[in-house]
């Protein structure tokens, strides 16, 4: 795997030159690569609140001793609006922009679009303008450097092509196997879900994400402290982006003679990060403090059960099952697929994610039978054609 190393030259993140787009009903995954290095992975769920989407909402009661109010935007969880002025009257209909997407049991954070705009109470609350598609977002920041975009299974509806310039080539992935497997994206995702990363030379980077902050520890192992710190910061700059880590990040550096050099090193490493990231400096105890804006859910929030669990989230398993059904239907050219999954996943296909399965049936013109597998792990998926 390609790495970048410090050798007297300014530190910098490698340039994004490839986008991989893995499409399936209900979820599209977009990976941004620099050579062989996976730098970012974006997940797109149509209809879900995402940063910069515009909603028409209705305000609720003002929170006690606060200028904040909850706003009903038609989502499961009300959004949170912190007004810097007198809060709108309860029941007001306003346009808001998603600043931070929902997380766990907390709704999205929103801001009023320009000024509070009056809207007819008869208008339905909900989505007015969707957030930029991840491909559009990536092209905005990396477009002039992107050399290829590979899409699986295809872009027959032109959805991906319309996100890019007319000169950008969008190719369909025609290879065998999983596109994300072939390019090492799934491996990078698995690595990013682990709290411990073993670095070249024997040092270790330990990343623990909590609801309040992300704590990072560096274990030098057999390496010199300064070398281990630098190598760990290089890896951390990548992991911040792959994991979509946001909020305060506290790095417990190994004591060394020139620990303050870590500030300049980290600033160089995050200089090309399109997500606003600030290196605040060292705390009185010598820990490096970083703050990164929350623009999308973290990888752990999307793929793992909450509260530090290492178990996969049922929704993540369900979307992976849909992808495997798509691949099986295309490769085997079968008219019938039998899908065996854990009961928690099967329940999702009977309810909230039923449309994803129905869209797969319609797109591939196949019959999909769901079987609840007994006494199996949550992540179990078996597809038979």
Rosetta blueprint (number, residue, H / E / L):
1 X L
2 X L
3 X L
4 X L
5 X L
6 X L
7 X L
8 X L
9 X L
10 X L
11 X L
12 X L
13 X L
14 X L
15 X L
16 X L
17 X L
18 X E
19 X E
20 X E
21 X E
22 X E
23 X E
24 X E
25 X L
26 X L
27 X E
28 X E
29 X E
30 X E
31 X E
32 X E
33 X E
34 X E
35 X L
36 X L
37 X E
38 X E
39 X E
40 X E
41 X E
42 X E
43 X E
44 X E
45 X L
46 X L
47 X L
48 X L
49 X L
50 X L
51 X L
52 X L
53 X L
54 X E
55 X E
56 X E
57 X E
58 X E
59 X E
60 X E
61 X E
62 X E
63 X L
64 X L
65 X L
66 X L
67 X L
68 X E
69 X E
70 X E
71 X E
72 X E
73 X L
74 X L
75 X L
76 X L
77 X L
78 X L
79 X E
80 X E
81 X E
82 X E
83 X L
84 X L
85 X L
86 X L
87 X L
88 X L
89 X L
90 X L
91 X L
92 X L
93 X E
94 X E
95 X E
96 X E
97 X E
98 X E
99 X E
100 X E
101 X L
102 X L
103 X E
104 X L
105 X L
106 X E
107 X L
108 X L
109 X E
110 X E
111 X E
112 X E
113 X L
114 X L
115 X L
116 X L
117 X L
118 X L
119 X L
120 X L
121 X L
122 X L
123 X L
124 X L
125 X L
126 X E
127 X E
128 X E
129 X E
130 X L
131 X L
132 X L
133 X L
134 X H
135 X H
136 X H
137 X H
138 X H
139 X H
140 X H
141 X H
142 X H
143 X L
144 X L
145 X L
146 X L
147 X L
148 X E
149 X E
150 X E
151 X E
152 X E
153 X L
154 X L
155 X L
156 X L
157 X L
158 X L
159 X L
160 X L
161 X H
162 X H
163 X H
164 X L
165 X L
166 X L
167 X L
168 X L
169 X L
170 X E
171 X E
172 X E
173 X L
174 X L
175 X L
176 X L
177 X L
178 X L
179 X H
180 X H
181 X H
182 X H
183 X L
184 X L
185 X H
186 X H
187 X H
188 X H
189 X H
190 X H
191 X H
192 X H
193 X L
194 X L
195 X L
196 X E
197 X E
198 X E
199 X L
200 X L
201 X L
202 X L
203 X L
204 X E
205 X E
206 X E
207 X E
208 X E
209 X E
210 X L
211 X L
212 X L
213 X E
214 X E
215 X E
216 X E
217 X E
218 X E
219 X E
220 X L
221 X L
222 X L
223 X L
224 X L
225 X H
226 X H
227 X H
228 X H
229 X H
230 X H
231 X H
232 X H
233 X H
234 X H
235 X H
236 X H
237 X H
238 X H
239 X H
240 X H
241 X H
242 X H
243 X L
244 X L
245 X L
246 X L
247 X E
248 X E
249 X E
250 X E
251 X E
252 X E
253 X L
254 X L
255 X L
256 X L
257 X L
258 X L
259 X L
260 X L
261 X H
262 X H
263 X H
264 X H
265 X H
266 X H
267 X H
268 X H
269 X H
270 X L
271 X L
272 X L
273 X L
274 X L
275 X L
276 X L
277 X E
278 X E
279 X E
280 X E
281 X E
282 X E
283 X L
284 X L
285 X L
286 X L
287 X L
288 X E
289 X E
290 X E
291 X E
292 X E
293 X L
294 X L
295 X L
296 X L
297 X L
298 X L
299 X H
300 X H
301 X H
302 X H
303 X H
304 X E
305 X L
306 X L
307 X L
308 X L
309 X L
310 X L
311 X L
312 X E
313 X L
314 X H
315 X H
316 X H
317 X H
318 X H
319 X H
320 X H
321 X H
322 X H
323 X H
324 X H
325 X H
326 X H
327 X H
328 X H
329 X H
330 X H
331 X H
332 X L
333 X L
334 X L
335 X L
336 X E
337 X E
338 X E
339 X E
340 X E
341 X E
342 X L
343 X H
344 X H
345 X H
346 X H
347 X H
348 X H
349 X H
350 X H
351 X L
352 X L
353 X L
354 X H
355 X H
356 X H
357 X H
358 X H
359 X H
360 X H
361 X H
362 X H
363 X H
364 X H
365 X L
366 X L
367 X E
368 X E
369 X E
370 X E
371 X E
372 X E
373 X L
374 X L
375 X L
376 X L
377 X L
378 X L
379 X L
380 X L
381 X E
382 X E
383 X E
384 X E
385 X L
